[in-house]
Structure formats: structure tokens, C-alpha cells
């Protein structure tokens, strides 16, 4: 996932835009466990996921198979 790290302000809503650029089934879904979010990612379409990291910290996001990884860093 690119970028692998996204820095945001804690306590503010964040819109993350995901676009799957490959046909691999591994990338068909994004999962953000700390926020209970999952979204299907159709190939070459942008999907927006909204979250609000209330406290500073690192929040991981992965593909549905946990092979692709990234993190949201709230400061």
C-alpha cells in the first residue's frame, strides 16, 4: 500500500482514499481493525473510508489477507 504511512491530527475526522491498481484478489479489500472498518476495493476505482482517530497513536490498515500493510499515524 502506498503511502505506507499517513500522518494526521488526532481528534479530527480523516478521509482515506484507496485505489486498487492491480487485479490481484489480495487487494480486493481494505481493513482498518481499530475502527471496525472494511471496504471492498473494485479495481481502478477510488473508495473513500472515513475514520476519526480520537487519540494519538498508530492505527494499522491491511488488505483482506493482511499481506499489504500501512498505518495511520495520529499526532
N, C-alpha and C positions, 0 to 999 in steps of 0.2 A: 504494500500500500504506500502510496506516495502523496503527500509527505508522510513520513513515518511518525513524526512528532508535530503536534499543533499546539501552540501556546495561546491560552485565552485567559480572561479575567474571571476569577471565582465570583459566584453570586449573580452572574449575568447569563441570560439565555444565549445559546450558541446554535447556529445552523451549520451543519456539516453537509457538504455536497459530495456524494460519491458517484463516480462514473466508472463502470466496469468496461475495460478496453479489450478484453480477451474472451475467447469462447470457453475457457476452462470452467468446469462446473464448480470448482472450489470457490471461485469468486462470485457465485450467484447470490450470496447473502452477506450482509454485514451484521455483526452482533456487538452490542455495547452493554455488557452484563451489569455494570454498576447502575445503569439507568433502566434496566429491563427492556431495552430496545433491540429490535431485529427488523431488518428491512430486506426485501428481495431487490436485487440489482439486475435489471434487464441489461443485456449487452448494449453498449453505446448510448445509454440513456442516463441522465443525471437524476439521482434520487436524493432528496433532502431529508435529513434526520435532525430533529431539534432536541437538545438536551440543556440542562441547567446545572452545571457543577456548583453546588452550594458552598463547598469548602475547598481550599487549596489542596492539590494532590495530583496524582497521575491516574488516569482512567483509561484502561486498555480497550481497544476495539480490534476485532478479528474478523476473518471470513468465517463462514459457517463451519469449516473444518479446522479452524484455528491454525492454519498454515501461514496465512498472511496476517501480519500484526502491525498495529500502530498504537499511538497513545495521544490522549488529550491531556495537556499539562495545564492545570488551572492554578493561577498565581494570585 
